Amino acid sequence: MNNIVEELFTAFISSVVDPDPIHFRPENEKGVLPVRRILSNGETEVQTLPRSIPRNSFLCGCLDFTENAPVEHLIIGYGTKKGLGTEVKAISHCIGSTNQVSIPPNMIHDMQEMSRRIARAELLIFHNHPRNWINSIFDNIPLPSNTDRITMVRSKYLQPINLVKSILGTGGVRFYLGENGFVREFKTPAIMDAIGLLQKFSGQ
């Protein structure tokens, strides 16, 4: 029980400075059909969309497909940075279990290749949390786990090419979680882990 409480507390604290959930507009619904067509095929390698769609339309499609799913899905949107937005041109998809999904090596390779080859490449990494007892009690907005945040840090901040692109605003990688009917971007490391690491180094 103590571990569950600690996990929830850490998730809440780390989420305080993350952006608010996305407010989808009616025009974002145009992403539902093309995204669903690809995802309905099950796990897929990179598949090109019939035409590129904006970032929020892609995320709206991801939420529509996974909102009532009993397992976690990992969906990668391969796009390019365009002003403040992203134009998503292709998708890949893998399916996990009820409480986890991992980025497989072939997806990691595809993402790294795109980041190297395309100057303004921007990768959108979406996964969902199936409904759980926390949603029933708190009706919460998305709360990424410590594992989610560790994966985000490794991909976003510890990969030099992605870090440089993020700093310069020319692309990189962005992480999103769909949970309880919401989609939220998360950018913050696991706060308690970061504090513990700082304490460790300061004590040396």
trRosetta pair geometry for C-beta under 8 A, 3 or more apart (Angstrom, degrees):
i j d omega theta_ij theta_ji phi_ij phi_ji
1 4 5.7 -54 -155 33 37 111
1 5 6.4 33 151 -16 68 105
2 5 5.8 -56 -149 39 33 110
2 6 6.1 33 154 -20 67 108
3 6 5.7 -55 -146 38 30 112
3 7 6.2 33 154 -22 65 106
4 7 5.7 -54 -149 35 29 112
4 8 6.4 27 154 -16 64 107
5 8 5.8 -56 -148 38 30 110
5 9 6.2 30 154 -20 65 108
6 9 5.7 -55 -145 37 30 111
6 10 6.2 29 157 -17 65 108
7 10 5.9 -56 -147 38 28 109
7 11 6.2 28 154 -20 64 108
7 145 7.0 -12 -172 -141 110 88
7 146 6.8 -102 -137 -12 83 110
8 11 5.7 -54 -145 37 30 112
8 12 6.3 30 156 -19 65 106
8 134 7.3 -176 -111 -117 117 130
8 143 7.6 14 -139 157 63 156
9 12 5.9 -56 -148 36 29 110
9 13 6.3 25 157 -16 65 109
9 192 7.9 66 108 -48 94 143
10 13 5.9 -56 -143 38 29 108
10 14 6.1 24 160 -16 65 112
10 146 6.1 7 119 -69 139 106
10 190 6.1 15 170 -164 117 97
10 191 6.8 -171 -157 52 73 85
10 192 4.6 -77 -118 11 104 131
10 193 7.8 63 -157 -22 133 83
11 14 6.1 -61 -145 40 25 108
11 15 6.2 22 158 -21 62 114
11 143 4.3 62 157 173 126 110
11 144 6.6 -176 -142 75 95 46
11 145 6.3 -40 -93 -108 118 39
11 146 7.4 -99 -72 -43 79 68
12 15 5.9 -65 -149 36 27 110
12 16 7.2 50 153 -50 61 86
12 143 6.8 -24 -72 -131 56 125
13 16 6.1 -29 -165 -13 35 115
13 191 5.0 -105 121 52 109 143
13 192 6.7 86 71 -40 141 93
14 18 7.5 40 135 -29 68 113
14 144 7.3 -86 104 71 126 97
14 149 6.2 -57 170 -81 154 158
14 186 8.0 40 134 -160 105 119
14 188 5.2 176 -178 105 79 119
14 189 7.2 -108 -141 104 116 36
14 190 5.4 -50 -91 -128 147 42
14 191 4.6 -163 -86 -7 75 96
14 192 7.6 -81 -54 0 102 79
15 18 5.0 -53 -154 21 57 121
15 141 7.8 161 170 89 142 105
15 142 8.0 -178 -129 100 135 64
15 143 5.8 -76 -51 -123 151 71
15 144 7.1 152 -82 29 100 83
15 186 7.2 -59 -112 -117 77 109
15 188 7.3 -175 -92 49 26 132
17 188 5.4 109 72 -73 101 142
18 144 8.0 130 -71 12 164 117
18 184 6.5 72 134 161 127 115
18 185 6.8 -167 -176 95 102 63
18 186 4.9 -32 -127 -121 142 64
18 187 6.0 154 -120 28 80 78
18 188 5.5 -109 -64 3 86 111
19 184 6.7 -180 83 -164 80 82
19 185 5.1 25 44 59 122 102
19 187 7.4 67 -9 -1 91 115
20 141 7.8 -76 -159 -154 60 162
20 184 7.3 -103 151 -123 26 102
21 141 5.2 -136 -42 -148 121 119
21 142 6.7 125 -95 12 103 99
21 182 4.1 -55 -136 -170 147 119
21 183 6.3 117 -159 67 88 41
21 184 4.5 -66 -97 -76 67 93
22 56 6.2 -178 -176 -127 138 102
22 59 6.3 57 49 112 167 146
22 182 7.6 147 40 -173 68 75
22 183 4.9 -20 32 81 116 97
22 184 6.9 -167 -9 -89 76 41
22 185 7.5 80 -49 -18 102 88
24 28 4.5 -112 -162 63 95 150
24 29 7.7 101 158 -54 122 67
24 56 6.3 168 -116 172 76 110
24 59 7.8 -149 -89 95 110 99
24 60 4.9 111 -132 -97 139 113
24 63 7.8 -129 -46 43 148 149
24 183 7.8 67 -48 31 110 118
25 28 5.3 112 57 -9 65 101
25 56 7.5 52 24 126 88 143
26 29 5.9 -33 -175 1 49 116
27 30 6.2 -21 178 -2 57 112
27 57 7.4 -66 129 -82 73 108
28 31 6.0 -32 177 14 64 113
28 54 7.6 -91 -112 78 76 111
28 56 4.8 -72 -115 127 125 99
28 57 4.7 -155 -150 -91 62 60
28 59 7.7 -36 -170 66 127 82
28 60 4.1 134 146 -32 109 153
29 32 5.4 -21 -170 -7 62 119
29 57 7.7 -51 38 -133 14 84
29 60 6.3 -105 -86 145 36 145
30 33 7.5 -48 -169 27 43 99
30 34 7.9 20 151 7 67 108
30 53 6.8 -168 107 -134 96 118
30 57 5.5 -30 71 -142 82 130
31 34 6.5 -72 -155 50 45 98
31 35 5.4 33 161 -16 82 121
31 53 4.9 129 -102 162 94 150
31 54 7.6 -101 -63 59 123 68
31 56 7.6 -168 -8 111 149 49
31 57 3.0 152 -43 161 120 78
31 58 5.2 -128 -154 -63 143 26
31 59 7.5 45 105 40 161 41
31 60 4.9 115 61 63 120 100
31 61 3.9 -111 134 -31 92 110
32 35 6.3 -74 -148 43 19 104
32 36 5.8 14 164 -18 63 118
32 60 6.2 -67 -62 123 80 97
32 61 4.8 -177 -101 -104 32 74
32 64 4.7 22 -128 28 101 169
33 36 5.9 -59 -139 39 24 109
33 37 6.3 31 161 -28 62 105
33 61 7.7 -85 27 -115 28 114
34 37 5.7 -48 -148 26 31 116
34 38 7.1 23 158 -10 61 103
34 49 5.4 59 163 -151 131 105
34 50 6.1 -122 -125 24 123 101
34 51 7.8 -104 -103 47 161 70
34 53 6.5 170 65 -37 140 140
34 61 6.9 -56 69 -111 70 156
35 38 6.3 -63 -160 38 33 104
35 39 6.1 18 155 -9 70 115
35 49 7.9 -20 -76 -107 58 119
35 53 7.7 -90 -49 50 98 157
35 58 6.3 135 -82 -144 131 54
35 61 2.7 103 35 151 149 143
35 62 6.3 -92 173 -53 148 55
35 64 7.4 116 81 53 123 112
35 65 6.4 -120 125 -28 105 130
35 75 8.0 46 -167 -171 111 147
35 91 6.7 132 -131 -76 74 162
36 39 5.8 -62 -136 47 32 105
36 40 5.7 41 163 -33 68 108
36 61 6.2 -130 -33 -163 73 97
36 64 6.5 -62 -67 102 114 117
36 65 5.3 179 -103 -82 77 105
37 40 6.1 -51 -146 25 21 114
37 41 7.8 27 150 -25 51 99
38 41 6.2 -55 -173 16 38 113
38 44 6.4 -102 175 36 90 163
38 47 5.1 176 -139 83 121 137
38 49 7.3 -74 -39 -93 140 73
38 91 5.1 109 114 71 157 133
38 93 7.0 152 132 -15 97 135
39 44 7.8 -122 -105 9 36 124
39 61 7.8 162 -4 150 132 101
39 62 7.9 139 -63 -113 153 57
39 65 4.8 24 92 -153 156 160
39 73 7.5 41 -155 -174 122 151
39 75 6.8 -27 -98 -106 120 125
39 91 7.4 -67 -59 141 81 144
39 93 5.4 159 -117 -107 74 162
40 65 7.8 -129 -57 -132 71 117
41 44 5.5 58 89 -66 117 122
41 47 7.9 86 47 -38 147 165
42 93 7.6 168 133 103 30 120
42 95 7.0 -59 -164 -19 72 132
43 93 5.9 -152 -132 102 42 80
43 94 5.0 35 -129 -118 106 55
43 95 5.6 -104 -65 3 97 93
44 47 5.3 -24 152 -19 137 122
44 91 7.4 49 82 108 127 86
44 92 5.9 -144 95 -142 78 57
44 93 5.0 42 35 41 89 97
45 92 5.9 -40 179 -122 26 109
45 106 7.2 -68 -116 142 90 133
45 110 7.7 160 -166 -71 81 151
46 76 8.0 -58 -99 86 82 118
46 78 6.4 17 -139 -9 116 148
46 90 5.1 33 -176 153 95 132
46 91 7.3 154 -147 79 54 27
46 92 4.8 -48 -81 -62 54 108
46 110 5.6 176 -45 -159 124 148
47 90 6.1 170 83 -159 33 87
47 91 5.7 -25 61 63 86 77
47 92 7.0 134 8 -85 73 56
48 89 6.4 -25 -142 153 80 81
48 90 4.7 -46 -99 -97 51 97
49 52 6.4 117 74 -93 126 33
49 53 6.3 -94 155 -4 165 99
49 88 6.9 70 -5 118 147 85
49 89 6.1 -145 33 -172 102 34
49 90 6.2 -149 -7 -90 78 37
49 91 6.6 74 -56 -9 95 100
52 79 7.3 110 -151 -127 110 93
52 87 4.4 29 162 172 136 101
52 88 6.1 156 -159 73 78 41
52 89 4.7 -32 -98 -89 97 72
53 57 4.3 -110 167 93 112 128
53 58 5.4 144 94 -57 111 80
53 61 7.7 57 106 -11 159 137
53 87 7.4 148 69 -157 22 61
53 88 5.4 -26 64 58 76 99
54 57 4.8 90 60 8 79 107
54 58 7.1 -141 98 -7 40 88
54 85 5.6 -38 -150 179 98 138
54 86 7.1 111 -165 72 54 57
54 87 6.6 -42 -98 -102 47 56
54 88 7.4 43 136 10 7 90
55 58 5.8 -59 -155 34 30 112
55 59 6.4 21 155 -13 67 108
55 77 7.5 132 -128 115 65 156
55 79 7.0 -153 -83 66 81 174
55 85 5.4 -156 4 -166 113 82
55 86 3.9 78 -68 50 111 98
55 87 7.8 -70 -42 -61 72 22
55 88 6.5 121 -93 -31 47 106
55 124 6.4 160 -139 -79 92 149
56 59 5.5 -51 -141 41 38 111
56 60 6.1 46 154 -26 66 102
56 85 7.9 -72 -5 -136 90 109
57 60 5.6 -47 -145 33 31 115
57 61 6.6 35 152 -18 61 103
57 88 7.8 -149 74 33 90 120
58 61 5.8 -58 -157 35 30 112
58 62 6.5 31 148 -20 65 104
58 77 4.8 60 171 -109 151 150
58 79 7.7 -114 -32 -53 162 137
58 86 7.8 -57 21 95 139 109
58 88 4.3 61 -68 14 146 160
58 91 7.8 -180 -148 -85 110 112
58 124 6.4 102 107 78 142 156
59 62 5.4 -48 -147 34 38 115
59 63 6.4 38 154 -19 67 102
59 124 7.2 -105 -67 170 93 142
59 126 6.4 171 -120 -92 76 140
59 176 6.0 -89 -123 164 119 169
59 178 7.9 173 -172 -72 85 108
59 183 5.1 141 168 154 116 164
60 63 5.8 -52 -149 36 31 110
60 64 6.4 34 152 -22 63 106
60 183 7.8 -118 -79 2 43 150
61 64 5.6 -52 -145 34 31 114
61 65 6.4 27 158 -17 64 108
62 65 6.0 -61 -151 37 28 107
62 66 6.1 -7 165 8 66 117
62 73 8.0 -164 -162 96 89 123
62 75 5.1 -166 -121 67 115 153
62 77 8.0 -89 -51 -45 129 115
62 126 4.5 -2 -176 128 163 161
62 128 7.6 -172 156 -54 95 105
62 176 7.6 98 86 99 154 132
62 178 6.2 -160 124 -41 100 144
62 183 7.2 95 81 -106 109 137
63 66 6.4 -77 -137 51 25 90
63 67 5.6 47 168 -63 68 98
63 128 7.8 138 -115 -96 51 115
63 178 4.8 -175 -104 -130 76 132
63 181 7.7 70 -175 -157 119 35
63 182 7.9 -96 -128 139 135 10
63 183 5.1 -97 -69 -51 125 117
64 67 6.4 -25 -134 -11 19 115
65 69 7.4 23 135 -46 64 124
65 73 7.3 -63 114 63 110 167
65 75 7.9 100 70 -64 137 152
66 69 4.5 -51 -152 6 59 130
66 73 5.1 -131 -102 34 123 126
66 75 7.7 -132 -40 -15 134 129
66 128 3.8 -167 150 -37 138 157
66 178 5.5 104 84 88 126 145
67 128 7.6 -130 -79 -139 28 142
67 178 7.0 -94 -86 161 60 125
67 181 6.3 50 -145 -96 115 55
68 131 7.7 -8 -129 -14 51 117
69 72 7.7 128 111 -90 123 16
69 73 6.1 -1 119 -18 171 113
69 128 6.2 91 53 88 123 150
69 130 6.1 -106 96 -95 69 93
70 98 6.5 -40 153 -108 77 89
70 130 5.5 46 -157 -129 28 145
71 95 6.2 54 109 -177 132 93
71 96 5.9 -172 165 81 102 62
71 97 5.8 -98 -143 -177 107 17
71 98 5.5 -76 -108 -79 67 45
71 101 7.7 103 155 -65 89 112
71 130 6.4 3 -64 -50 9 132
72 95 7.7 143 89 -165 54 51
72 96 4.1 -16 75 61 99 121
72 97 6.7 11 28 63 98 40
72 98 7.2 99 -12 -176 85 11
72 99 7.0 32 -21 175 123 4
72 100 6.2 -115 33 120 150 8
72 101 3.9 -143 112 -21 115 113
72 127 5.8 23 -176 -179 104 107
72 128 5.9 -174 -136 71 62 71
72 129 6.8 -6 -99 -101 100 38
72 130 6.7 -103 -61 -21 63 91
73 93 6.7 -16 -175 -162 107 94
73 94 7.4 162 -159 85 61 42
73 95 5.7 -28 -109 -109 74 63
73 96 7.0 -161 -82 17 24 85
73 101 6.5 99 -143 -79 4 169
73 127 6.4 -174 86 -140 49 66
73 128 5.6 29 40 22 85 108
74 93 7.1 156 85 -153 58 45
74 94 4.9 -4 57 59 105 88
74 95 7.8 -151 23 -72 75 21
74 96 6.6 75 -18 -28 98 109
74 101 4.6 -169 -35 134 103 129
74 102 7.5 -73 -36 79 154 17
74 103 6.3 -163 180 -88 157 62
74 107 7.6 15 122 -141 128 177
74 125 7.3 -18 -165 -167 91 86
74 126 7.5 151 -157 85 43 53
74 127 4.9 -19 -100 -92 65 104
75 91 6.4 -18 -171 -163 93 105
75 92 7.6 167 -154 85 48 45
75 93 5.2 -2 -108 -106 74 83
75 125 7.9 150 80 -158 50 41
75 126 4.6 -19 65 68 97 103
75 127 7.2 162 18 -82 70 50
76 91 6.7 149 79 -157 59 51
76 92 4.7 0 51 54 110 90
76 93 7.5 -147 22 -66 73 43
76 107 6.0 163 -22 -160 150 115
76 110 7.7 122 106 92 158 123
76 111 6.7 -109 -156 -76 145 110
76 123 6.4 -25 -164 -168 98 100
76 124 7.1 142 -163 77 47 57
76 125 5.8 -12 -107 -104 74 66
76 126 7.7 -173 -79 26 28 74
77 86 7.4 97 120 128 126 133
77 88 4.2 -46 -175 -130 115 128
77 90 7.7 146 -159 80 47 45
77 91 5.9 -19 -102 -101 58 77
77 123 7.0 149 78 -163 60 48
77 124 3.7 -3 54 56 112 110
77 125 7.9 -138 26 -60 74 29
77 126 7.0 49 -11 -5 103 110
78 88 6.9 103 64 -154 39 72
78 89 6.0 -62 97 61 85 82
78 90 4.2 -11 53 64 118 94
78 91 7.1 -150 12 -69 85 28
78 92 7.5 56 -27 -5 111 93
78 110 7.6 -78 -83 146 134 110
78 111 7.8 -145 -99 -104 96 65
78 114 5.7 -122 -147 -124 113 166
78 121 7.6 -34 -166 -156 78 99
78 123 6.3 -14 -109 -111 55 76
79 86 4.4 84 112 169 146 101
79 87 5.3 170 -161 83 107 43
79 88 4.0 -64 -73 -94 120 48
79 89 5.8 140 -107 2 58 78
79 121 7.6 131 86 -159 41 55
79 122 5.1 -33 84 72 91 88
79 123 7.3 160 33 -92 74 29
79 124 6.4 26 14 -7 120 106
80 86 7.0 160 76 -155 30 69
80 87 5.5 -12 55 56 82 96
80 89 7.1 31 -4 -15 91 121
80 118 6.4 -104 -98 160 101 134
80 120 4.9 63 -166 100 90 99
80 121 6.2 -53 -103 -102 66 37
80 122 6.2 107 -149 18 15 90
80 171 7.1 -50 -151 -97 50 119
81 85 7.9 149 -159 90 52 39
81 86 6.1 -41 -102 -102 45 73
81 120 4.3 -113 42 176 95 102
81 121 7.7 21 -10 74 87 9
81 122 4.6 106 -59 -33 79 127
81 169 7.5 147 -173 156 152 60
81 170 5.9 -175 49 -171 156 36
81 171 4.4 -125 -25 -73 122 72
82 85 5.4 -26 74 77 87 86
82 86 6.6 134 24 -116 85 20
82 87 5.0 46 -6 -17 137 104
82 120 7.8 98 -60 140 54 140
86 122 4.8 -115 -120 90 118 137
86 124 6.4 146 107 -48 161 120
86 174 7.8 -138 -40 24 153 137
88 91 7.3 44 165 -66 118 85
88 124 6.6 -53 -94 22 119 132
92 107 5.8 -177 108 -114 142 98
92 110 6.6 90 -20 82 158 160
94 101 6.7 155 101 -173 95 112
94 103 7.9 139 40 -127 139 37
94 104 5.8 141 -81 -5 166 116
94 107 6.8 -96 -16 -43 128 141
95 101 7.1 -96 176 -120 22 123
96 100 5.4 -122 171 107 138 49
96 101 2.6 -131 -29 -90 141 80
96 102 6.8 121 -103 5 119 58
96 127 7.9 25 7 -151 134 123
97 100 5.7 17 51 51 98 72
97 101 7.2 180 24 -70 56 67
98 130 6.1 -62 -157 31 70 146
99 130 8.0 -83 -77 34 51 108
100 147 7.4 -29 -122 109 108 158
101 127 5.6 -170 62 -142 125 132
103 107 5.2 -120 -172 85 83 127
103 108 5.6 99 136 -60 113 90
103 125 7.6 -33 -88 -142 125 131
103 151 7.1 141 -3 -162 118 127
103 155 7.9 83 3 -75 167 138
104 107 5.1 94 61 8 74 103
104 108 7.2 -138 102 -6 38 90
105 108 5.5 -55 -147 36 36 114
105 109 6.3 38 155 -21 68 104
106 109 5.6 -50 -150 35 33 114
106 110 6.5 34 152 -19 65 104
107 110 5.7 -53 -147 36 34 111
107 111 6.3 32 155 -18 66 106
108 111 5.9 -57 -149 37 29 110
108 112 6.3 27 155 -17 64 109
109 112 5.9 -58 -146 38 28 109
109 113 6.3 28 157 -20 64 108
110 113 5.8 -57 -148 36 29 112
110 114 6.4 26 156 -18 64 106
111 114 5.9 -56 -149 36 30 108
111 115 6.3 31 155 -20 65 107
111 123 5.3 45 -142 -112 105 160
111 155 8.0 -16 130 -152 151 118
111 173 7.3 43 -176 -98 127 125
112 115 5.7 -54 -147 35 31 113
112 116 6.4 26 156 -16 65 108
112 159 7.9 -128 -108 -154 91 140
113 116 5.9 -60 -150 38 30 107
113 117 6.0 14 161 -12 67 116
114 117 6.0 -64 -137 43 28 103
114 118 5.7 -17 -178 19 69 115
114 121 4.9 157 145 -149 89 147
114 123 6.8 119 86 -71 132 109
115 118 7.4 -67 -118 51 13 81
115 121 5.1 -146 -104 85 42 139
115 123 7.0 -50 -67 -23 98 122
115 159 7.8 16 138 142 170 134
115 161 5.2 115 148 118 120 132
115 162 6.3 -49 -140 -69 147 81
115 165 7.4 -127 -154 -10 99 152
115 171 7.6 170 -129 129 76 128
115 172 7.8 42 -127 -126 113 32
115 173 7.7 -37 -87 -50 128 100
116 161 6.7 -53 -82 -139 65 169
117 121 7.4 78 67 -48 69 140
118 121 3.8 104 81 -57 109 103
118 171 7.8 165 109 -120 95 169
119 170 7.0 -59 151 166 79 123
119 171 7.7 154 128 -2 46 142
120 165 8.0 148 -134 -149 41 117
120 170 5.3 -100 -115 180 75 81
120 171 4.8 161 -173 -47 46 122
121 165 7.6 -47 66 -139 73 163
121 171 4.9 91 74 -174 41 152
122 165 7.7 -167 -90 149 72 133
122 171 4.1 -134 -67 -142 76 76
122 172 6.3 12 -120 48 74 47
122 173 7.4 170 -162 -85 55 31
122 174 6.9 14 179 -1 100 107
123 171 8.0 65 -3 176 65 95
123 172 7.5 -92 32 126 82 36
123 173 4.4 -15 65 -112 104 81
123 174 7.2 173 87 25 55 64
124 173 7.9 179 -76 -157 24 58
124 174 5.4 -17 -112 67 65 98
124 176 6.6 7 -177 2 92 121
125 155 7.3 35 -11 111 159 162
125 173 6.4 23 -10 -177 114 102
125 174 7.0 179 25 87 76 44
125 175 5.0 -24 71 -109 105 65
125 176 6.9 165 85 25 51 72
126 176 4.5 -20 -103 74 77 107
126 177 7.6 167 -153 -86 61 22
126 178 6.4 38 -176 -18 104 106
126 183 7.5 -24 -135 -143 115 117
127 148 7.5 -148 62 -120 127 109
127 176 7.8 152 23 87 50 63
127 177 6.4 -20 71 -115 71 66
127 178 7.3 -144 110 27 29 85
128 177 7.2 126 -111 -168 30 61
128 178 4.1 -34 -104 73 84 103
128 179 6.6 153 -162 -71 64 60
129 132 6.9 -57 155 -5 105 117
129 142 7.1 147 19 -136 120 85
129 143 7.9 -23 7 57 165 69
129 177 6.6 21 -12 -177 101 108
129 178 7.3 -172 21 89 64 55
129 179 4.2 12 48 -101 108 110
129 180 7.8 -8 78 -20 106 77
131 135 5.2 -89 -150 49 76 153
131 136 7.7 79 174 -45 101 86
131 180 7.0 105 -109 -88 77 63
132 135 5.7 111 56 5 58 99
132 136 7.7 -116 110 -2 38 93
133 136 5.5 -54 -153 35 42 115
133 137 6.4 31 155 -14 72 107
134 137 6.1 -64 -150 41 31 103
134 138 5.8 -22 173 25 70 115
134 140 6.1 -28 144 13 100 134
134 143 7.5 -81 139 37 150 138
135 138 7.0 -77 -124 57 18 78
135 139 6.6 54 -174 -100 58 33
135 140 6.3 -106 -105 33 54 85
135 179 7.2 -146 -83 167 117 92
135 180 4.5 -174 -126 -95 115 110
136 139 8.0 7 -159 -59 10 63
139 180 6.8 146 -162 -174 45 136
140 143 5.9 -13 142 -24 139 115
140 179 7.5 -17 96 122 93 119
140 180 5.9 140 72 6 62 167
141 179 7.5 95 164 80 36 102
141 180 7.0 -138 -119 71 21 127
141 182 5.1 -51 -142 75 73 166
141 184 6.0 81 163 -48 105 145
142 177 4.1 156 179 99 138 109
142 178 6.7 -97 -90 -139 134 8
142 179 4.0 128 -106 36 78 111
142 180 6.9 -167 -69 34 59 97
142 182 5.5 -137 -24 92 92 106
142 183 7.0 27 -26 -142 144 21
142 184 4.1 -164 49 29 122 117
142 186 7.6 -118 116 -47 116 112
143 177 7.8 -103 55 113 20 155
143 179 6.9 -84 23 81 61 162
144 148 3.7 -126 -170 92 99 141
144 149 5.5 117 124 -52 124 84
144 152 7.5 11 178 -19 157 138
144 175 7.7 54 -102 133 149 125
144 177 5.2 -163 -76 -39 87 152
144 186 4.6 -32 -14 -42 145 174
145 148 4.7 110 51 1 69 100
145 149 7.2 -139 97 -1 42 86
146 149 5.8 -60 -151 40 34 108
146 150 6.2 36 152 -22 69 104
146 190 4.6 44 -133 -105 81 146
146 193 6.6 116 -149 -32 114 131
147 150 5.7 -51 -144 34 32 112
147 151 6.4 33 156 -17 64 104
148 151 6.0 -60 -156 37 28 110
148 152 6.4 29 149 -21 64 108
148 175 7.4 144 172 167 94 138
148 177 6.6 19 -162 -79 154 128
148 186 6.9 53 133 71 119 153
149 152 5.3 -50 -146 35 36 116
149 153 6.4 39 155 -21 67 101
149 186 6.8 -91 -94 141 83 132
149 188 7.0 -34 -134 96 123 61
149 189 5.7 114 166 -154 115 38
149 190 4.4 141 90 -49 143 82
150 153 5.8 -51 -148 33 31 111
150 154 6.5 30 154 -18 64 107
150 190 6.6 -12 -55 -10 76 124
150 193 7.7 -6 -79 70 97 173
151 154 5.9 -57 -150 37 30 111
151 155 6.3 15 159 -8 66 113
151 175 7.8 134 100 -115 95 145
152 155 6.2 -69 -147 44 26 101
152 156 5.4 -3 171 3 69 123
152 157 8.0 47 132 1 69 97
152 175 4.5 -72 -111 -14 111 162
152 186 6.4 -99 -81 101 167 100
152 187 7.5 -152 162 -126 139 26
152 189 7.7 -160 85 -96 106 54
153 156 6.4 -64 -121 50 20 94
153 157 5.1 -38 -160 39 62 117
153 158 6.3 55 143 -15 72 107
153 189 5.1 50 -80 -105 128 96
154 157 7.7 -14 -50 53 8 76
154 158 5.0 -40 -141 43 41 129
154 159 7.5 60 152 -31 53 92
155 158 7.5 23 -11 48 13 86
155 159 6.0 -9 -164 -4 36 128
155 162 6.6 -17 155 73 61 174
155 173 5.4 -82 140 101 106 158
155 175 7.6 116 71 -62 128 115
156 159 7.2 44 -26 33 2 99
156 162 5.7 -120 -140 135 35 129
156 163 7.1 99 150 -81 51 67
156 166 6.5 61 -173 -54 89 156
156 172 6.8 63 -143 163 77 115
156 173 5.2 -131 -94 76 75 103
156 174 7.7 75 -106 -91 122 32
156 175 6.9 -87 -48 -18 131 111
156 187 7.6 -136 144 -140 166 67
157 162 7.7 -77 -48 99 19 107
157 163 5.6 72 -143 -95 39 107
157 166 8.0 -61 -87 47 60 155
157 189 7.7 -46 17 -66 155 109
158 163 7.5 110 -19 -50 9 124
159 162 4.3 49 85 21 109 113
159 163 6.4 167 78 -18 53 88
159 173 7.7 49 55 9 134 134
160 163 5.6 -60 -142 38 29 112
160 164 6.2 26 163 -18 67 107
161 164 6.1 -53 -146 36 28 109
161 165 6.4 25 156 -15 62 109
162 165 5.8 -57 -145 40 31 109
162 166 6.2 33 156 -21 66 108
162 172 4.5 96 -164 -150 70 82
162 173 4.9 -18 -146 5 131 104
163 166 5.8 -57 -149 35 28 111
163 167 6.4 27 155 -18 64 107
163 172 7.3 102 -59 -127 12 124
164 167 5.8 -56 -148 36 30 110
164 168 6.2 14 159 -5 66 113
164 172 8.0 178 69 -87 47 105
165 168 6.0 -65 -141 48 28 101
165 170 4.9 -101 -149 77 76 81
165 171 4.3 -47 178 74 132 78
165 172 3.8 176 94 -61 107 81
166 169 7.6 29 -179 -71 28 35
166 171 7.8 -75 -65 95 49 41
166 172 3.8 49 -59 -71 79 171
166 173 7.5 -52 -64 37 114 58
174 185 6.1 -35 177 -139 106 119
175 185 6.7 115 80 -157 55 68
175 186 5.5 -49 97 61 108 81
175 187 7.5 162 47 -78 99 48
176 183 5.6 12 178 -177 118 99
176 184 6.8 161 -152 82 71 32
176 185 5.3 -43 -94 -94 77 60
176 186 7.5 148 -108 10 27 75
177 183 7.2 170 85 -149 39 55
177 184 5.7 -18 59 61 87 83
177 186 6.1 26 -3 -11 112 119
178 182 7.2 180 -147 90 54 43
178 183 4.9 -22 -95 -97 78 80
179 182 6.3 -20 69 59 61 85
179 184 7.8 -42 34 20 95 105
188 191 6.9 -4 153 -56 118 89
189 193 6.9 -108 153 72 101 107
189 194 5.0 98 105 -56 127 125
190 193 4.0 47 95 18 113 117
190 194 6.5 163 85 -17 58 86
191 194 5.7 -60 -149 37 30 111
191 195 6.3 29 155 -19 67 105
192 195 5.6 -49 -145 35 34 112
192 196 6.4 36 154 -19 63 105
193 196 5.7 -55 -149 38 31 113
193 197 6.3 33 153 -21 65 105
194 197 5.7 -53 -148 34 31 112
194 198 6.5 31 153 -18 64 104
195 198 5.8 -55 -150 37 32 110
195 199 6.3 32 153 -19 65 106
196 199 5.7 -54 -147 37 31 112
196 200 6.4 37 153 -24 64 104
197 200 5.6 -51 -151 31 32 115
197 201 6.6 24 155 -11 65 105
198 201 6.0 -58 -147 41 32 104
198 202 6.0 28 157 -18 67 111
199 202 5.8 -56 -139 40 29 109
199 203 6.2 27 160 -20 63 110
200 203 6.1 -65 -153 35 24 108
200 204 7.1 28 151 -29 60 104
201 204 5.8 -50 -156 19 38 115
